[in-house]
């Protein structure tokens, strides 16, 4: 847009200002004795909460003035309640950060109802980890490779009709010709796992980080088969498993799948409301980068078997803005494929 500086230029300017002693002192003066709130747009106990609290426990030591950092869960509407709050209600002074849905940019680009924010104006602090999702089947299921999903039906357990566990198998069917049969209605990933073990479904979609940390015995014992991963690039741990993008046979399919995989790159990230004072935004970004290298955070993540894959705030902002670079025809196609199916008329 005209009149808006590039992200690279903005990042360079912010970094330069932080290097100015007077501005660094200003940030320290603001944060000293203050409480900083981290708003997590999901309930306690899930992946967003786990990673958000991990970052919150360590970032305060690296913010000038060493403020106290507390966490507040604000679930609702698939993360929209928290995201809208951070954009429209939360103070824009650096005293509030947050963690929102990894598909916040994608949802905005596709015109999801209820969105009252522009992700390009959020102050992106940094990514804690990426979130590669993998479709896996139980060892007794007929499908052991993605090629099997082209030959016969694969029953995919899922949660809500707009969740990735339901949407991604449906998208692969329409774009690639696979034969997944999504079965939605399970309350959560754990319920899908139990259904898979009972033989009600053949498999489902789960984050790779969850599979390898919570079910390492499945992998070592070859109790599950990994069919396809939903990511922009193959995760180094499972480089032999194709991404959905790898399977595309047309430029259109490849572009749509790339757009839909953008959320995996956003992952579990911290951001803040728009229009933060430059020195405080830079201080928070620098504090985040330092926290991700903090031996105490790294040790805690290792004990909890949590994968850490950080990305600096400036780069994260570019990833979020890049979602809107997709051609209108690609966005329209992706919106049609991911829309909630209409109920058949009686």
C-alpha positions as CSV (number, residue, x, y, z in Angstrom):
1,X,0.0,0.0,0.0
2,X,1.1,3.6,-0.6
3,X,2.6,5.4,2.4
4,X,3.2,2.2,4.4
5,X,7.0,1.4,4.9
6,X,8.2,-2.1,4.2
7,X,8.5,-4.6,7.0
8,X,12.3,-4.8,6.5
9,X,12.6,-1.0,6.8
10,X,10.4,-0.9,9.8
11,X,12.3,-3.7,11.5
12,X,15.6,-1.9,10.9
13,X,14.3,1.3,12.2
14,X,13.0,-0.3,15.4
15,X,16.3,-2.1,16.0
16,X,18.2,1.1,15.5
17,X,16.0,2.9,18.0
18,X,16.4,0.2,20.6
19,X,20.1,0.7,20.3
20,X,19.7,4.3,21.4
21,X,20.4,4.3,25.2
22,X,17.6,6.9,25.9
23,X,15.0,4.7,24.2
24,X,16.2,1.5,26.0
25,X,16.1,3.4,29.3
26,X,12.6,4.5,28.4
27,X,11.5,0.9,28.0
28,X,13.1,-0.1,31.3
29,X,11.4,2.8,33.0
30,X,8.0,1.8,31.7
31,X,8.4,-1.9,32.6
32,X,10.0,-1.6,36.0
33,X,7.5,-2.7,38.7
34,X,4.8,-3.3,36.1
35,X,2.8,-6.4,35.4
36,X,2.7,-7.6,31.8
37,X,-0.3,-9.8,30.7
38,X,-0.1,-12.6,28.2
39,X,-3.6,-13.3,26.8
40,X,-4.0,-16.9,25.4
41,X,-6.9,-17.2,23.1
42,X,-7.6,-20.8,24.1
43,X,-8.4,-22.7,27.3
44,X,-6.0,-24.2,29.8
45,X,-4.2,-27.4,29.0
46,X,-3.9,-27.3,25.2
47,X,-1.0,-26.7,22.9
48,X,-1.5,-22.9,22.8
49,X,-1.7,-22.7,26.5
50,X,1.3,-24.9,27.1
51,X,3.6,-23.0,24.8
52,X,2.2,-19.6,25.8
53,X,2.9,-20.3,29.5
54,X,6.3,-21.6,28.7
55,X,7.3,-18.3,27.0
56,X,5.6,-16.3,29.7
57,X,7.6,-18.0,32.5
58,X,10.9,-16.9,30.9
59,X,10.4,-13.7,28.9
60,X,10.1,-11.4,31.9
61,X,13.7,-11.8,32.9
62,X,14.8,-10.4,29.5
63,X,12.5,-7.4,29.3
64,X,14.2,-4.2,30.5
65,X,12.9,-3.4,34.0
66,X,12.1,-7.1,34.6
67,X,8.3,-6.9,34.9
68,X,6.1,-9.6,36.4
69,X,4.4,-11.6,33.6
70,X,1.1,-13.3,34.2
71,X,-1.1,-15.4,31.9
72,X,-4.9,-14.9,31.2
73,X,-6.8,-17.5,29.2
74,X,-9.5,-16.0,26.9
75,X,-11.1,-18.8,24.9
76,X,-14.0,-18.6,22.6
77,X,-15.1,-18.9,19.0
78,X,-12.0,-20.8,17.9
79,X,-9.6,-18.1,19.2
80,X,-11.6,-15.1,17.8
81,X,-12.6,-13.7,21.2
82,X,-9.0,-13.4,22.3
83,X,-7.7,-12.1,18.9
84,X,-10.5,-9.5,18.7
85,X,-9.8,-8.4,22.3
86,X,-6.1,-8.0,21.6
87,X,-6.8,-5.9,18.5
88,X,-9.7,-3.7,19.7
89,X,-9.6,-3.6,23.6
90,X,-6.2,-4.4,25.0
91,X,-3.9,-1.4,25.8
92,X,-1.5,-0.5,23.0
93,X,1.3,0.4,25.4
94,X,3.3,-2.8,25.6
95,X,1.7,-4.1,28.8
96,X,-0.2,-6.8,27.0
97,X,0.9,-9.6,24.6
98,X,-1.1,-12.5,23.3
99,X,-1.2,-15.8,21.5
100,X,-3.8,-16.3,18.8
101,X,-4.8,-19.0,16.3
102,X,-2.0,-20.0,13.9
103,X,-4.5,-19.5,11.0
104,X,-5.4,-16.0,12.0
105,X,-4.0,-14.6,8.8
106,X,-5.5,-17.3,6.6
107,X,-8.9,-16.8,8.2
108,X,-8.8,-13.1,7.5
109,X,-7.7,-13.7,3.9
110,X,-10.5,-16.2,3.4
111,X,-13.1,-13.8,4.9
112,X,-14.0,-15.8,8.0
113,X,-17.0,-14.3,9.8
114,X,-16.4,-12.6,13.2
115,X,-12.9,-11.4,12.5
116,X,-12.4,-7.8,13.8
117,X,-8.7,-7.5,13.3
118,X,-6.0,-7.0,10.6
119,X,-3.1,-9.4,11.3
120,X,-0.8,-7.1,9.3
121,X,-1.2,-4.4,12.0
122,X,-0.5,-6.7,15.0
123,X,3.0,-6.3,16.6
124,X,4.5,-9.7,16.0
125,X,6.9,-10.6,18.8
126,X,8.2,-14.0,17.8
127,X,7.3,-17.6,17.1
128,X,8.0,-20.2,19.8
129,X,7.5,-23.2,17.5
130,X,6.1,-24.1,14.1
131,X,3.2,-26.6,14.0
132,X,3.4,-29.3,11.4
133,X,0.3,-31.5,11.3
134,X,0.4,-35.1,10.2
135,X,-2.2,-37.5,9.0
136,X,-1.5,-40.8,10.6
137,X,-3.2,-44.2,10.6
138,X,-3.2,-47.0,13.2
139,X,-1.1,-50.0,12.4
140,X,-4.2,-52.2,11.8
141,X,-5.7,-49.8,9.3
142,X,-5.5,-50.7,5.6
143,X,-3.8,-47.4,4.6
144,X,0.0,-47.3,5.3
145,X,1.1,-44.8,2.8
146,X,-0.5,-41.8,1.0
147,X,-0.7,-44.0,-2.1
148,X,-3.1,-46.2,-0.3
149,X,-5.4,-43.2,0.2
150,X,-5.8,-42.9,-3.5
151,X,-6.8,-46.6,-3.9
152,X,-9.3,-47.2,-1.1
153,X,-11.4,-45.4,1.5
154,X,-9.6,-44.0,4.6
155,X,-11.8,-43.1,7.5
156,X,-10.5,-39.9,9.1
157,X,-11.6,-39.0,12.6
158,X,-12.1,-35.3,13.2
159,X,-13.5,-32.7,15.6
160,X,-15.5,-29.7,14.3
161,X,-16.5,-29.3,10.7
162,X,-14.0,-26.4,10.2
163,X,-11.1,-28.0,12.1
164,X,-8.0,-29.1,10.2
165,X,-8.7,-32.7,11.1
166,X,-11.8,-32.5,8.9
167,X,-11.0,-29.8,6.4
168,X,-7.6,-31.1,5.3
169,X,-8.7,-34.6,4.3
170,X,-11.7,-33.1,2.5
171,X,-9.4,-30.6,0.6
172,X,-7.1,-33.5,-0.4
173,X,-10.0,-35.4,-1.8
174,X,-11.1,-32.4,-3.9
175,X,-7.7,-31.2,-5.1
176,X,-5.8,-34.5,-5.4
177,X,-8.4,-37.3,-5.7
178,X,-7.7,-39.1,-2.4
179,X,-10.5,-41.2,-0.8
180,X,-10.6,-39.9,2.8
181,X,-13.9,-40.1,4.5
182,X,-13.9,-37.5,7.3
183,X,-16.1,-38.4,10.4
184,X,-16.5,-35.3,12.6
185,X,-18.0,-34.8,16.0
186,X,-15.3,-36.0,18.3
187,X,-14.7,-33.6,21.2
188,X,-10.9,-33.5,20.8
189,X,-7.7,-35.1,19.6
190,X,-7.6,-37.5,22.5
191,X,-11.1,-38.8,21.5
192,X,-10.0,-39.3,17.9
193,X,-7.0,-41.2,19.2
194,X,-9.2,-43.6,21.2
195,X,-11.5,-44.1,18.2
196,X,-8.5,-44.9,16.1
197,X,-7.3,-47.5,18.6
198,X,-10.7,-49.0,18.8
199,X,-11.0,-49.3,15.0
200,X,-13.9,-46.8,14.7
201,X,-11.7,-44.7,12.4
202,X,-8.5,-45.5,10.5
203,X,-6.6,-42.4,11.6
204,X,-6.6,-38.6,12.1
205,X,-4.6,-35.4,12.0
206,X,-2.3,-34.4,14.9
207,X,0.6,-32.1,15.3
208,X,3.9,-33.8,14.8
209,X,5.3,-32.3,18.0
210,X,2.4,-34.0,19.9
211,X,2.9,-37.4,18.3
212,X,6.6,-37.5,18.9
213,X,6.4,-36.3,22.5
214,X,3.2,-38.0,23.7
215,X,3.4,-41.1,21.6
216,X,7.1,-41.8,21.1
217,X,6.4,-45.5,21.7
218,X,4.0,-45.6,18.8
219,X,6.7,-44.4,16.5
220,X,9.4,-46.6,17.8
221,X,7.1,-49.6,17.8
222,X,5.7,-48.8,14.3
223,X,2.1,-48.7,15.6
224,X,1.2,-45.8,13.4
225,X,1.9,-44.9,9.8
226,X,2.5,-41.3,8.7
227,X,0.8,-40.6,5.4
228,X,1.1,-36.9,4.7
229,X,2.2,-33.7,6.5
230,X,0.5,-30.3,6.2
231,X,3.4,-27.8,6.0
232,X,5.2,-25.5,3.7
233,X,8.3,-27.7,3.9
234,X,8.9,-31.3,5.2
235,X,9.8,-31.4,8.9
236,X,13.4,-32.6,9.2
237,X,12.3,-35.4,11.6
238,X,10.0,-36.9,8.9
239,X,11.7,-36.0,5.7
240,X,10.5,-39.1,4.0
241,X,6.8,-38.2,4.5
242,X,5.5,-36.0,1.7
243,X,3.7,-32.7,2.2
244,X,0.4,-32.2,0.7
245,X,2.1,-29.6,-1.6
246,X,4.4,-32.3,-2.9
247,X,1.4,-34.3,-4.1
248,X,-0.1,-31.5,-6.2
249,X,-0.4,-32.2,-9.9
250,X,-1.4,-28.7,-11.0
251,X,-0.2,-25.2,-10.3
252,X,-3.6,-24.2,-8.9
253,X,-3.6,-27.1,-6.5
254,X,-0.1,-26.3,-5.4
255,X,-0.9,-22.7,-4.8
256,X,-4.0,-23.5,-2.8
257,X,-2.3,-26.1,-0.6
258,X,0.6,-23.7,0.0
259,X,-1.9,-21.0,1.1
260,X,-3.7,-23.5,3.4
261,X,-0.3,-24.6,4.9
262,X,0.7,-21.1,5.9
263,X,-0.6,-21.6,9.5
264,X,2.0,-24.3,10.1
265,X,4.7,-21.6,9.7
266,X,2.9,-19.2,12.1
267,X,2.6,-22.0,14.7
268,X,2.6,-20.9,18.4
269,X,3.5,-17.3,18.4
270,X,3.5,-14.2,20.6
271,X,2.2,-10.9,19.4
272,X,0.9,-7.6,20.8
273,X,-1.7,-5.1,19.8
274,X,-1.0,-2.6,17.0
275,X,0.8,0.7,17.3
276,X,3.1,-0.1,20.3
277,X,5.7,2.6,21.1
278,X,8.7,1.6,19.0
279,X,11.1,1.2,21.9
280,X,8.8,-1.1,23.7
281,X,8.0,-3.2,20.6
282,X,11.7,-3.6,20.1
283,X,12.3,-4.4,23.7
284,X,9.7,-7.2,23.6
285,X,11.2,-8.6,20.4
286,X,14.7,-8.6,21.8
287,X,13.4,-10.2,25.1
288,X,11.7,-12.9,23.2
289,X,14.8,-13.7,21.1
290,X,16.8,-13.9,24.3
291,X,14.2,-16.1,26.1
292,X,14.3,-18.6,23.3
293,X,18.1,-19.0,23.9
294,X,17.7,-19.0,27.7
295,X,19.2,-22.3,29.1
296,X,16.3,-22.4,31.6
297,X,13.6,-22.3,29.0
298,X,15.5,-24.8,26.8
299,X,15.9,-27.2,29.8
300,X,12.2,-26.9,30.7
301,X,11.1,-27.6,27.1
302,X,13.4,-30.6,27.0
303,X,11.9,-32.0,30.3
304,X,8.4,-31.5,28.9
305,X,9.4,-32.9,25.5
306,X,8.3,-29.7,23.8
307,X,9.7,-28.8,20.4
308,X,11.2,-25.3,20.1
309,X,11.5,-23.8,16.6
310,X,11.7,-20.0,17.1
311,X,11.3,-17.3,14.5
312,X,12.1,-13.6,15.1
313,X,9.2,-11.1,15.2
314,X,10.2,-9.2,12.0
315,X,10.3,-12.4,9.9
316,X,7.0,-13.6,11.5
317,X,5.4,-10.4,10.5
318,X,6.5,-11.0,6.9
319,X,5.0,-14.5,7.0
320,X,1.7,-13.2,8.2
321,X,1.6,-10.5,5.6
322,X,2.7,-12.9,2.9
323,X,-0.6,-14.8,3.1
324,X,-2.3,-11.8,1.4
325,X,0.0,-12.0,-1.6
326,X,-1.9,-15.1,-2.9
327,X,-3.8,-14.3,-6.2
328,X,-7.5,-13.6,-5.7
329,X,-8.5,-16.8,-7.6
330,X,-6.4,-18.9,-5.3
331,X,-7.9,-17.3,-2.2
332,X,-11.4,-17.8,-3.6
333,X,-10.7,-21.4,-4.4
334,X,-9.3,-22.0,-0.9
335,X,-12.3,-20.3,0.7
336,X,-14.7,-22.5,-1.2
337,X,-12.8,-25.7,-0.3
338,X,-12.6,-24.9,3.4
339,X,-16.1,-23.5,3.8
340,X,-18.4,-25.4,6.2
341,X,-20.5,-27.8,4.1
342,X,-24.1,-26.8,3.8
343,X,-26.7,-29.1,5.3
344,X,-28.7,-31.0,2.7
345,X,-32.3,-29.9,2.3
346,X,-34.9,-32.4,3.5
